[in-house]
Amino acid sequence: MASSSFRSAIMILLFTTAFATVGSADDHLDSGKSLNPGESLQNDVFALIMQNDCNLVLLLPASNSKIWESGTDGSNCTLQMQYDGNLVIYSDFNAAAIWATNTKQAKSDIYHLILQSDRNLVIYDNNRKALWDSDTSLGK
């Protein structure tokens, strides 16, 4: 009897954990982290996707409407938030940077790319100073 109760408790725990994991998505990318082809940042309304064709796209998934894009092209690229504050798309072909925000800072630190609920994509330093934005906020 205790064995079946234990199994039931484990099943409930696994079930609730699985749904908690599926329901949560990151809306930020910190220094040292990257997005590979097909990976995305998401909030309740918007998504930033590193597409397989190397184009970084901010979109409204409900209507599949593009809001902003990097305009890059290629294959197997990676988006990296660097420790110098620069957000860069690297081509796998020759490890060359094919797009960047050009926000390199003198000080190596933790920087944060945040997909905000106002539709803007912003890089912040640890003091919450904005270094770059996609200029796509709803108020514009």
Backbone hydrogen bonds, N-H to C=O, Kabsch-Sander energy under -0.5 kcal/mol:
donor,donor_aa,acceptor,acceptor_aa,energy
5,S,1,M,-1.8
6,F,2,A,-2.3
7,R,3,S,-2.3
8,S,4,S,-2.1
9,A,5,S,-2.3
10,I,6,F,-2.3
11,M,7,R,-2.5
12,I,8,S,-2.3
13,L,9,A,-2.2
14,L,10,I,-2.8
15,F,11,M,-2.5
16,T,12,I,-2.5
17,T,13,L,-2.3
18,A,14,L,-2.4
19,F,15,F,-1.8
20,A,16,T,-1.9
21,T,17,T,-2.2
22,V,18,A,-2.3
23,G,19,F,-1.9
24,S,20,A,-0.6
24,S,21,T,-0.8
29,L,113,L,-2.4
31,S,111,Y,-1.7
32,G,81,M,-3.0
33,K,30,D,-2.1
35,L,79,L,-2.4
38,G,50,M,-3.6
39,E,36,N,-2.5
41,L,48,L,-2.3
42,Q,26,D,-3.3
43,N,46,F,-2.3
47,A,59,L,-2.3
48,L,41,L,-2.7
49,I,47,A,-0.5
49,I,57,V,-3.0
50,M,39,E,-2.5
51,Q,49,I,-1.1
51,Q,55,N,-2.2
54,C,51,Q,-1.6
56,L,54,C,-0.5
57,V,49,I,-2.6
57,V,55,N,-0.6
58,L,68,W,-2.8
59,L,47,A,-3.0
59,L,57,V,-0.6
60,L,65,S,-2.4
63,S,60,L,-1.3
64,N,60,L,-1.4
65,S,60,L,-1.4
67,I,58,L,-3.3
68,W,58,L,-1.6
70,S,56,L,-2.1
74,G,53,D,-1.4
76,N,52,N,-0.9
78,T,90,Y,-2.2
79,L,35,L,-2.7
80,Q,78,T,-0.5
80,Q,88,V,-3.1
81,M,33,K,-2.3
82,Q,80,Q,-0.8
82,Q,86,N,-2.4
85,G,82,Q,-1.5
88,V,80,Q,-2.5
88,V,86,N,-0.6
89,I,99,W,-2.7
90,Y,78,T,-3.0
90,Y,88,V,-0.6
91,S,96,A,-2.9
92,D,75,S,-0.7
95,A,91,S,-1.5
98,I,89,I,-2.9
99,W,89,I,-1.0
101,T,87,L,-1.8
105,Q,84,D,-3.6
109,D,83,Y,-2.6
111,Y,109,D,-0.6
112,H,124,Y,-2.6
113,L,29,L,-2.9
114,I,112,H,-0.6
114,I,122,V,-3.2
115,L,27,D,-3.2
116,Q,114,I,-1.0
116,Q,120,N,-2.6
119,R,116,Q,-1.5
122,V,114,I,-2.3
122,V,120,N,-0.5
123,I,132,W,-2.5
124,Y,112,H,-2.8
124,Y,122,V,-0.5
125,D,129,K,-1.9
128,R,125,D,-1.9
130,A,128,R,-0.5
131,L,123,I,-3.4
132,W,123,I,-1.0
134,S,121,L,-2.0
138,L,118,D,-2.4
140,K,137,S,-2.0
